[in-house]
Amino acid sequence: MQHRVIVLGAGYTGATAAGRLARRLRREDVAITLVNAEADFVERVRMHQLAAGPELAPRPLAAMFTGTGVTLKLARVTAVDADRGTVTVTGERGTAEELPYDTLVYALGSGGHDQGVPGVAEHAHDLAGRPGALRLRARLAELAAGAPVVVVGGGLTGVEAATELAEARPDLNVALAVRGELGERFSAKGRRHLRAVCDRLGITVHEHTAVTAVAAGHVATADGGTLPSAATVWTAGFAVHPIARATTLETGENGQIVVDRSMRSVSHPRVYAVGDAALAMGPGDKPLRMSCASGIPGAWQAADAIAARLSGGKVPVTPVRYFQQCVSLGRRDGLIQFVTADDRPVDRALTGRLAARYKEAICKAATWGVAHPLLVPGRARRVVPGEGGAVGAEAVGTAAV
């Protein structure tokens, strides 16, 4: 019988893992099923671009995986039984179905997190996925010149959203509300450049400003004030998909699945978790941050570990380390902040048009890797009957992020 591998979620990490597994293992030995609720691959790192500009080119998953042997199943995941080894899904017609697996790759990712702030769900827009980005785009199209737009959150998503919107719609009054200092994750050079870009684009930055409520026409702040807002963009963090927390899988406080260095669940050895769904430790014993930069190397690691265990080979364990944070500041400017292995900023940073082209190349490379799984280096291995549960010897290398 074929070894049944089910991959849940076809974002960057799930699609990457499925494609890499298809390249690593012989089709006659494994049946790989990729479950996803949408028919198209979503370039999540471009959601701020989608909200501010024209429609992005569609990338049908069926076309991406043609000829790979991966079976695409369009369905919504409703439950995982890690003890029995089954996944329950609801198909396009609303019919529930139970899928058994021998190995599961859990890559359901994350969505927007309201942080318990009243009014966010009712009145704010998020950029965690395509539906939210399209709703924001429709709302922005309704706004007249001079309308106020408030972006809440000073992380990478908030900075990219504010600068993208301000560049695309210079007629709007874009403001950015951050809890601390603008660009506090960056070096002095990075902070100076970010501030200069915000000034050039006319973005009003409200530093040390905590938003405590969102209403239809304004946001309330912790100091008792309000900021007018005809459209509020909420980027204050992400929450992982809730299904894992409802299972017997060991999870962290935020619902991420606790994994070992090979991205395998520490409580259920038939389950691997990648991307935002995984609680994986990086350099300095710090959890890897939720990001495409962490997720894709984690997907490589999981796929290679699964292939090695099924074929009776050595399990490669490739620690993830960081080299840079890539930030787009509109279509013509950017910031590449170089960092230490554990993601702390160093003095070096690349800025301006060159940085924008650098970031664009990174985005295209990530999507190209998903769309061309058969071009992944490496040969297909034969599955050894009875393998898959035992841990082989580990070969250690380093992954660059």
Residue, then its C-alpha position, 0 to 999 in steps of 0.5 A: m500500500q502507498h504511504r498516505v501523506i496529507v498536507l493541510g494548507a497550501g500557503y508558502t509552507g504547505a505548498t512548499a512541503a508538498g512539492r518537495l515531498a513529491r520530488r523526494l519520494r517515488r510516486e508509486d510509494v506515496a500518495i500525497t494529498l494537499v488540502n486547501a480551502e482556495a483554488d489559487f495560491v495566495e502570495r500573502v506577502r503581497m496582500h498590502q500591495l493587493a489592497a492598494g493596487p490592481e488585482l494580482a495575477p492568479r496562480p491556480l494550485a492545480a496548474m502548479f502541481t500538474g505532473t507532480g503526483v500531488t492530489l489537490k483537494l479543495a476543502r476546509v479542514t474542520a478537525v484533526d484526530a491525531d490519535r486515530g490519524t484522521v482529518t475531517v474536511t468539508g468539501e465545496r458542496g458542504t459534505a463532510e469527509e474523513l481522510p486517514y493519513d500515515t503522515l500529516v503535515y500541518a500548515l494551516g498558518s495564521g490569521g489576524h489577531d484582534q488582541g481582545v480590542p473591542g470593535v476590531a472584528e466589526h470595524a477594522h480591516d486585516l491583511a492576513g489573507r486575500p478576502g481581507a485585502l479585497r475588502l480593504r481595497a473596496r473600502l479605499a475605492e469608496l473614500a474621497a480625497g482627504a479621508p483619514v486612514v489609520v494603520v494600527g501596528g508598527g511591525l513589518t506588516g503595518v509599515e508595509a501597509a502604511t507606506e503602500l497605501a500612502e504611495a498609491r493614494p496620496d490624496l488620503n491622510v494616512a496615519l500609523a499608530v505604533r505602541g513604541e518607537l517607529g522602526e524600533r526593530f531596526s538599526a539607527k540607519g534603518r530607523r532614519h530611512l523609515r522615518a524619512v520615507c514616512d515624511r516623504l509620503g506624508i504619513t502621520v506617525h503616532e508613536h507610543t500610542a496604544v489603540t484600545a477600541v475601534a469604531a466606525g469613524h475613529v479609533a480610541t487610544a489609551d491616553g483617552g484621545t481619538l484618531p479619526s479613521a474612515a478605514t482602519v487597517w489592523t496589523a497588530g499581530f497574528a493568531v494561529h489557526p485554532i484547530a491544533r489547540a482542540t486536538t491532543l497535540e502538544t501546543g504552546e500557549n498561543g496554540q502552535i504545535v510544539v516540534d523538534r528540530s526536524m519539525r516533528s510533533v514532540s507528542h505525535p511522531r506521525v505529525y509535522a508542523v510548519g510555518d506559523a503553526a509550528l512552535a520551533m526553536g531557533p538560535g539563542d533558544k528563541p522561538l522562530r518568528m511567524s514569517c515566510a522567512s522562517g516557514i519556508p526553511g521549516a518546510w524544507q526541513a520537514a519534507d527532507a526529514i519525512a523522506a529520510r525517515l520513510s526511506g530509512g536514511k539519515v535525517p538531516v536537521t538544518p537549524v534555521r538562522y536569520f540574515q535579514q529582514c526585507v521590507s517594502l516601502g511602497r513600489r519604489d523604496g525598501l529597507i533590507q535590515f541585516v540581522t544576527a542569527d537570532d534576528r537582532p539588527v546590526d548596523r548594516a542596512l540597504t535602503g532605497r530603490l535597490a532595496a525595493r528590487y532586492k525585496e521584489a526578488i525575494c518575493k518572486a523567488a519564494t513564489w517560484g519555488v512553490a510553482h516549480p516543485l519538480l525543479v527542486p534538486g535531489r532524487a526520488r527515494r524508495v519508501v522502505p516498508g515499515e519505516g517512518g516512525a523511527v528516528g535515524a541519525e542526524a546530519v546537521g547543517t545551516a539554513a539561511v533566512 
